[in-house]
Amino acid sequence: MTHIDEHDIRRAIAAELDRRRWSNYRLAKQSGVSAVVIGRFLSRQRDIKASTAARLMAALGLSIQKGAEK
């Protein structure tokens, strides 16, 4: 089984939001995920389900690259 680090996902989403100059609200509209959930995830106040992370990443055109297993 491949380990996917939530920290890496959080960092990638935050970096892409910054690059695009998108707000959490804009990502919420694009992904269908609540802006509150996005904000809490990005500020490390809560974890999110893999399916939710996938929705956020898809809205940003990001994908998870399989790398070396941890």
DSSP file (Angstrom, degrees, kcal/mol; ACC not computed):
  #  RESIDUE AA STRUCTURE BP1 BP2  ACC     N-H-->O    O-->H-N    N-H-->O    O-->H-N    TCO  KAPPA ALPHA  PHI   PSI    X-CA   Y-CA   Z-CA
    1    1 A M              0   0    0      0, 0.0     2,-0.4     0, 0.0     0, 0.0   0.000 360.0 360.0 360.0 137.7    0.0    0.0    0.0
    2    2 A T        -     0   0    0     67,-0.1     2,-0.5    68,-0.1    67,-0.1  -0.733 360.0-135.3 -90.2 133.8    1.3    3.5   -0.9
    3    3 A H        -     0   0    0     -2,-0.4     2,-0.6    65,-0.1    67,-0.1  -0.766  14.1-160.9 -89.1 128.8    1.3    6.1    1.8
    4    4 A I        -     0   0    0     -2,-0.5     2,-0.5    62,-0.1     3,-0.0  -0.957  17.0-135.3-111.4 118.7   -0.1    9.5    0.8
    5    5 A D     >  -     0   0    0     -2,-0.6     4,-1.7     1,-0.2     3,-0.4  -0.606   5.2-154.1 -80.3 118.8    1.0   12.3    3.2
    6    6 A E  H  > S+     0   0    0     -2,-0.5     4,-2.8     1,-0.2     5,-0.2   0.839  96.2  60.4 -59.3 -33.6   -1.8   14.7    4.1
    7    7 A H  H  > S+     0   0    0      1,-0.2     4,-2.6     2,-0.2    -1,-0.2   0.908 104.0  49.5 -61.3 -41.8    0.8   17.3    4.7
    8    8 A D  H  > S+     0   0    0     -3,-0.4     4,-2.4     2,-0.2    -1,-0.2   0.895 111.6  48.4 -64.9 -39.7    2.0   17.1    1.1
    9    9 A I  H  X S+     0   0    0     -4,-1.7     4,-2.5     2,-0.2     5,-0.2   0.933 112.1  48.8 -65.1 -45.7   -1.6   17.4   -0.2
   10   10 A R  H  X S+     0   0    0     -4,-2.8     4,-2.6     1,-0.2    -2,-0.2   0.926 113.0  48.0 -58.8 -45.8   -2.2   20.4    2.1
   11   11 A R  H  X S+     0   0    0     -4,-2.6     4,-2.5     1,-0.2    -1,-0.2   0.900 111.7  49.4 -64.2 -41.8    1.0   22.1    0.9
   12   12 A A  H  X S+     0   0    0     -4,-2.4     4,-2.2     2,-0.2    -1,-0.2   0.912 112.9  46.7 -65.6 -42.8    0.2   21.4   -2.8
   13   13 A I  H  X S+     0   0    0     -4,-2.5     4,-2.5     2,-0.2    -2,-0.2   0.935 113.8  47.9 -64.8 -46.0   -3.3   22.8   -2.5
   14   14 A A  H  X S+     0   0    0     -4,-2.6     4,-2.2    -5,-0.2    -2,-0.2   0.905 112.0  49.9 -61.8 -42.0   -2.2   25.9   -0.6
   15   15 A A  H  X S+     0   0    0     -4,-2.5     4,-2.6    -5,-0.2    -1,-0.2   0.904 111.9  47.5 -64.6 -41.3    0.6   26.5   -3.1
   16   16 A E  H  X S+     0   0    0     -4,-2.2     4,-2.4     2,-0.2    -2,-0.2   0.887 110.1  52.2 -69.6 -37.9   -1.7   26.2   -6.1
   17   17 A L  H  X>S+     0   0    0     -4,-2.5     5,-2.4     2,-0.2     4,-1.1   0.927 112.8  46.0 -59.7 -43.8   -4.3   28.5   -4.4
   18   18 A D  H  <5S+     0   0    0     -4,-2.2     3,-0.3     3,-0.2    -2,-0.2   0.919 111.4  51.4 -64.8 -44.2   -1.5   31.1   -3.9
   19   19 A R  H  <5S+     0   0    0     -4,-2.6    -1,-0.2     1,-0.2    -2,-0.2   0.903 117.7  38.4 -60.9 -41.4   -0.2   30.7   -7.4
   20   20 A R  H  <5S-     0   0    0     -4,-2.4    -1,-0.2    -5,-0.1    -2,-0.2   0.608 106.3-128.0 -83.3 -12.2   -3.7   31.2   -8.9
   21   21 A R  T  <5 +     0   0    0     -4,-1.1     2,-0.3    -3,-0.3    -3,-0.2   0.893  54.4 157.1  61.0  41.5   -4.6   33.9   -6.3
   22   22 A W      < -     0   0    0     -5,-2.4    -1,-0.2    -6,-0.2     2,-0.2  -0.710  36.3-135.2 -95.1 147.3   -7.7   32.0   -5.5
   23   23 A S     >  -     0   0    0     -2,-0.3     4,-2.1    -3,-0.1     5,-0.2  -0.499  29.0-107.6 -88.7 166.9   -9.6   32.3   -2.2
   24   24 A N  H  > S+     0   0    0      1,-0.2     4,-2.4     2,-0.2     5,-0.1   0.866 122.9  57.7 -60.1 -35.3  -11.0   29.3   -0.3
   25   25 A Y  H  > S+     0   0    0      2,-0.2     4,-2.3     1,-0.2    -1,-0.2   0.909 104.6  49.2 -62.4 -43.3  -14.4   30.5   -1.5
   26   26 A R  H  > S+     0   0    0      1,-0.2     4,-2.0     2,-0.2    -1,-0.2   0.921 112.1  48.0 -63.5 -43.6  -13.4   30.3   -5.1
   27   27 A L  H  X S+     0   0    0     -4,-2.1     4,-2.4     1,-0.2     6,-0.4   0.883 109.2  54.8 -64.1 -37.3  -12.0   26.8   -4.6
   28   28 A A  H  X S+     0   0    0     -4,-2.4     4,-2.6     1,-0.2     5,-0.4   0.926 108.8  47.4 -61.0 -44.8  -15.3   25.9   -2.8
   29   29 A K  H  < S+     0   0    0     -4,-2.3    -1,-0.2     1,-0.2    -2,-0.2   0.881 115.7  45.1 -64.1 -38.3  -17.3   27.0   -5.8
   30   30 A Q  H  < S+     0   0    0     -4,-2.0    -1,-0.2    -5,-0.2    -2,-0.2   0.820 124.5  31.6 -74.2 -32.1  -15.1   25.1   -8.2
   31   31 A S  H  < S-     0   0    0     -4,-2.4    -2,-0.2     2,-0.2    -3,-0.2   0.687  96.3-124.8-102.9 -22.0  -14.9   21.9   -6.1
   32   32 A G  S  < S+     0   0    0     -4,-2.6     2,-0.4     1,-0.3    -3,-0.1   0.608  70.0 127.4  81.3  11.3  -18.3   21.7   -4.3
   33   33 A V  S    S-     0   0    0     -5,-0.4    -1,-0.3    -6,-0.4    -2,-0.2  -0.851  70.0 -98.6-101.8 138.0  -16.5   21.5   -1.0
   34   34 A S     >  -     0   0    0     -2,-0.4     4,-2.3     1,-0.1     5,-0.2  -0.216  19.8-134.3 -56.0 138.0  -17.4   23.9    1.8
   35   35 A A  H  > S+     0   0    0      1,-0.2     4,-2.7     2,-0.2     5,-0.2   0.834 108.6  56.6 -61.7 -31.8  -15.1   26.9    2.2
   36   36 A V  H  > S+     0   0    0      2,-0.2     4,-2.5     1,-0.2    -1,-0.2   0.926 106.9  47.6 -65.3 -44.7  -15.2   26.3    5.9
   37   37 A V  H  > S+     0   0    0      2,-0.2     4,-2.4     1,-0.2    -2,-0.2   0.922 113.1  49.3 -61.3 -44.4  -13.9   22.7    5.4
   38   38 A I  H  X S+     0   0    0     -4,-2.3     4,-2.8     1,-0.2     5,-0.2   0.939 111.8  48.3 -60.6 -47.8  -11.2   24.0    3.1
   39   39 A G  H  X S+     0   0    0     -4,-2.7     4,-1.8     1,-0.2     6,-0.2   0.904 112.5  47.6 -61.1 -43.2  -10.1   26.7    5.6
   40   40 A R  H  <>S+     0   0    0     -4,-2.5     5,-2.8     2,-0.2     6,-1.1   0.881 113.1  48.9 -67.7 -37.5  -10.0   24.3    8.5
   41   41 A F  H ><5S+     0   0    0     -4,-2.4     3,-1.6    -5,-0.2    -2,-0.2   0.948 112.2  47.3 -65.2 -48.1   -8.0   21.7    6.5
   42   42 A L  H 3<5S+     0   0    0     -4,-2.8    -2,-0.2     1,-0.3    -1,-0.2   0.799 112.3  50.0 -66.1 -28.1   -5.5   24.3    5.3
   43   43 A S  T 3<5S-     0   0    0     -4,-1.8    -1,-0.3    -5,-0.2    -2,-0.2   0.284 115.3-116.1 -93.0  11.2   -5.1   25.7    8.8
   44   44 A R  T < 5S+     0   0    0     -3,-1.6    -3,-0.2     2,-0.2    -2,-0.1   0.723  81.2 123.6  64.5  24.6   -4.5   22.2   10.2
   45   45 A Q  S   <S+     0   0    0     -5,-2.8     2,-0.3    -6,-0.2    -4,-0.2   0.637  77.8  10.4 -86.8 -15.9   -7.7   22.3   12.3
   46   46 A R        -     0   0    0     -6,-1.1    -2,-0.2    -9,-0.1    -1,-0.2  -0.992  68.8-122.9-156.8 158.4   -9.1   19.2   10.7
   47   47 A D        -     0   0    0     -2,-0.3     2,-0.3    -3,-0.1    -6,-0.1  -0.540  27.4-144.6 -92.2 166.6   -8.3   16.3    8.5
   48   48 A I        -     0   0    0     -2,-0.2     2,-0.1    -7,-0.1   -42,-0.0  -0.933  20.3 -99.1-131.5 160.0  -10.3   15.5    5.3
   49   49 A K     >  -     0   0    0     -2,-0.3     4,-2.4     1,-0.1     3,-0.2  -0.352  33.3-115.7 -70.8 154.9  -11.4   12.4    3.6
   50   50 A A  H  > S+     0   0    0      1,-0.2     4,-2.4     2,-0.2     5,-0.1   0.876 117.2  55.5 -59.0 -37.8   -9.4   11.2    0.6
   51   51 A S  H  > S+     0   0    0      2,-0.2     4,-1.7     1,-0.2    -1,-0.2   0.863 107.9  48.3 -65.8 -34.8  -12.4   11.7   -1.6
   52   52 A T  H  > S+     0   0    0     -3,-0.2     4,-2.2     2,-0.2    -2,-0.2   0.913 110.8  50.2 -70.3 -43.0  -12.6   15.4   -0.5
   53   53 A A  H  X S+     0   0    0     -4,-2.4     4,-2.7     1,-0.2    -2,-0.2   0.903 109.2  52.9 -59.7 -40.6   -8.9   15.9   -1.1
   54   54 A A  H  X S+     0   0    0     -4,-2.4     4,-2.6     1,-0.2    -1,-0.2   0.887 107.8  50.7 -63.0 -39.5   -9.3   14.4   -4.6
   55   55 A R  H  X S+     0   0    0     -4,-1.7     4,-2.0     2,-0.2    -1,-0.2   0.910 112.0  47.1 -64.2 -42.3  -12.2   16.8   -5.3
   56   56 A L  H  X S+     0   0    0     -4,-2.2     4,-1.1     2,-0.2    -2,-0.2   0.934 114.3  46.6 -64.1 -45.9  -10.1   19.8   -4.2
   57   57 A M  H  <>S+     0   0    0     -4,-2.7     5,-3.2     1,-0.2     4,-0.5   0.899 110.8  51.9 -65.5 -40.3   -7.1   18.6   -6.2
   58   58 A A  H ><5S+     0   0    0     -4,-2.6     3,-1.1     1,-0.2    -1,-0.2   0.896 105.7  55.1 -63.0 -39.3   -9.2   18.0   -9.3
   59   59 A A  H 3<5S+     0   0    0     -4,-2.0    -1,-0.2     1,-0.3    -2,-0.2   0.780 113.1  43.2 -63.4 -26.0  -10.7   21.5   -9.2
   60   60 A L  T 3<5S-     0   0    0     -4,-1.1    -1,-0.3    -3,-0.4    -2,-0.2   0.419 116.1-113.6 -98.6  -0.5   -7.1   22.8   -9.2
   61   61 A G  T < 5S+     0   0    0     -3,-1.1     2,-0.2    -4,-0.5    -3,-0.2   0.751  71.2 138.1  74.0  23.5   -5.9   20.5  -11.9
   62   62 A L      < -     0   0    0     -5,-3.2     2,-0.3    -6,-0.2    -1,-0.3  -0.659  32.0-168.9 -99.1 156.6   -3.5   18.7   -9.5
   63   63 A S        -     0   0    0     -2,-0.2     2,-0.6    -3,-0.1    -9,-0.0  -0.969  26.9-109.7-140.6 159.9   -2.9   15.0   -9.2
   64   64 A I        -     0   0    0     -2,-0.3     2,-0.5   -60,-0.0   -60,-0.0  -0.787  30.3-149.9 -90.1 124.1   -1.2   12.6   -6.8
   65   65 A Q        -     0   0    0     -2,-0.6     2,-0.4     1,-0.0    -2,-0.0  -0.834  16.3-125.0 -95.9 126.8    2.0   11.2   -8.2
   66   66 A K        +     0   0    0     -2,-0.5     2,-0.1     1,-0.1     3,-0.1  -0.561  43.9 162.8 -71.5 124.0    2.9    7.8   -7.0
   67   67 A G        -     0   0    0     -2,-0.4     2,-0.1     1,-0.2     3,-0.1  -0.320  46.3 -34.0-121.1-155.0    6.4    7.9   -5.6
   68   68 A A        -     0   0    0     -2,-0.1    -1,-0.2     1,-0.1     2,-0.1  -0.435  68.5-111.1 -67.4 140.4    8.5    5.8   -3.4
   69   69 A E              0   0    0      1,-0.1   -67,-0.1    -2,-0.1    -1,-0.1  -0.450 360.0 360.0 -72.2 146.6    6.6    4.0   -0.6
   70   70 A K              0   0    0     -2,-0.1    -1,-0.1   -67,-0.1   -68,-0.1   0.407 360.0 360.0 -98.0 360.0    7.2    5.1    2.9
